[in-house]
Amino acid sequence: MIRPTLAGLAKMLAVGAVWGSILDGFHTHSGTTSYPDPVFAMASWWVPLIFAGAYTLGGIGWANARRMMGAAPISPLARWTCAIAFSGLYFASGYLPASNPAKLVVLITGFFVLWLATDRSIGTLFVGLLAALLGPTTEIILVHVHAFAHLQTDFAGIPIWLPGLYFASSPGAGPLMAWLGFGDARAANPVAA
């Protein structure tokens, strides 16, 4: 297993906190979610912390899964394109004037477009599936302890499209987060690490 450097870990945590909180703002400002105790930009104080952890773990998982599978390198252009496209998918999950099942189709399609355009690795698919399971499970717990609320739910307090958003995070956020933690030599070519 490869581990990020201390400086890389700090970068991952910082970018995860900021980027994740900005993306979460698409949901709070669109009326998709709400927090009972917002302190800044309609978000609770703990939002940057949870995104820092989630994006960091996702980046570490993405780099290690791709390394174990012997995946091909990701170019810097693909890394940044994926991050921008993932941000667009996040925006769509909040603002797209469509039903929750239609949003799910958009998000799953977004995953496959990013996956086909970047690496087509089983590692990226595996991390996406793991995120699609663990992320919504965490949100179900947070909803049931009243930490926040989804305002258009389908089951267990969450919308049906939520697993699709987490699924898309693997090729969407994984390349950038891994690069921040491991640098070009280890994240761009995890096999050589």
N, C-alpha and C positions, 0 to 999 in steps of 0.2 A: 504494500500500500504506500502510495506517495502522500506526503503531507506538505501543506504550504509552508513557506518560510514565515518567520514571525512578522516581517514587514508585509508579506503577501496576505497573511491572515488579517492584519490590521486594515489593509486596503479592501479586502473582501467584506469585512464587517462594516466599514464606513460606507462603501458603495451600496451594499445591501440595505443598510438603514435608510440612506437618502433615496435611492432609486425606488425601493419598495414602498416607501412612504409616499412618494410622488405618485406612483402607480395606484396605490390605495386611494389616493385623493380622487382618482377617476370614479371610484365607486361611491365615496361619500358625497362628492359634489353632484353626482348624477342621481342621487336618491336610491342607489342600489343597496347601500349599507348605512348604518348609523351607529354611533357610539354614545352610551349614556353619559359619559363624562369627558367630552372633548376639551382639549386644552390648547390645541393649535391646528388650524386648517381643518377643523371638524374631526380630528383624530384624537385618540387617547394617548397618554404619555408613553405607553408601552409599545405602541405601534412600531417605531423605529427599531426597538430591541428585537421584536419577533421577526421582522423582515431581515435584520442583520443576521440572525441565526439561520433563518430558512434559506436565504440566498447563499450564505457561506457553505452550509451543509450541501446544498444543491450543487455548487461549484466543485466541492471536493468529491462528491459522489460522481458527478459527470466526468471529471478528469480520471478518476480511478476506474470507473466502468469502461470507459473508452480504452484505457491502458490495458486492462485485462482482456479486452476483446481485440486488441491490435488494430484499432481504428486509424484511419488515415488522418493526416494533419488538417486543421481548419485554417484557412487564410485569414489575415486581419480584416479584409473586406467582408468575408462571410461572418466573422465574429460580430462586427459592428452592425451589419445588415440584420442579423438575427436579433440583436438587442433592440434595434429600432422597430423591427417587425413585431417582436413580442410586446413592446410598449403599445403598438397599434392594436394588437389583439386585446390587451388589457383595457385600452380605451373603448374598444368595441363592446367588451363585456359589460361596460357600464352605460354607454351611450347609444348603442345600436338599437333603433326602434323596432325590435323584433321580439318574438316570443322566446321564452327560455329554451325550448327545444331547438329553435332556429339558431340561437346563440351557441348552443352546444355544437351544432354542425359547423358553424364558422370556426370555432376554436379547434375542433378536431382536424378540420381541413387545414387550418393554420399550422398545426403541429406537423402534418404530413408535408406541407409545402416547405417548411423550414428544414425538416428532416431530409427530404429529397434534395434540397438545394445545398445542404452542407455536408453531411457525412454518411447518412444511410446506415449508421452503425447500430448493432443490436444493443450496445451499451447505452446509447442515447434513448432508444426505445424503452429499455429496462428502467432507466432513471425516470423517464416520463411516467411510466406506469406506476412506479413506486411513489412518485410525487402525487399522482392522481388518486392514490389510496390514502397516503398519510396526510396530505394537506387538507382535504375535505373532512377527514376524521378529526383533525385538530380543530377545524372551524366548527364542527358540530359540537364539540366539547365547549369551545368558547361561547357559542350561542346559548348553550344550555346552562352555563354559569352566568349568563347575562353580561358578558364582557362587551358584546356588540350584537348587532342584529342584521340579518339579511332581510330586506323589505319585500322581496318577491320570491317566496320559497316554494319548493316543490316537494321536498321530503326532509325530515329530520332537521328542519330549520335552515336548510341551504337550498339554493337553486340547482337545477339539474345540470347547468352548464359549468358549475364550479370545477368538477374533475377535469373537464376539457381545458380550462385555464391552467391548472397545475400540470397537466400533460404537456401543454405547449411550453411550459417553463424550461423543460430540459433542453431542447435545441434553441430556445429563445434566450434564456439567461445563462445557461450552462457554459457556453464558450467564453463569454466575457468574464464571468466570475472565476472560472478556472484560470484564465490568463492572468487575472489580477493576483491570484494566489500563488501560481506556479511560474509565471513568466512564459515567454515564448518557447524557451528550450524544453519545458516540461509540459505545458498545456497545449501548445500548437502541435507538438508531436509527442503525445503521452507515451508512445511505444518506446521512444528513445530515452525516457527518463530513468 
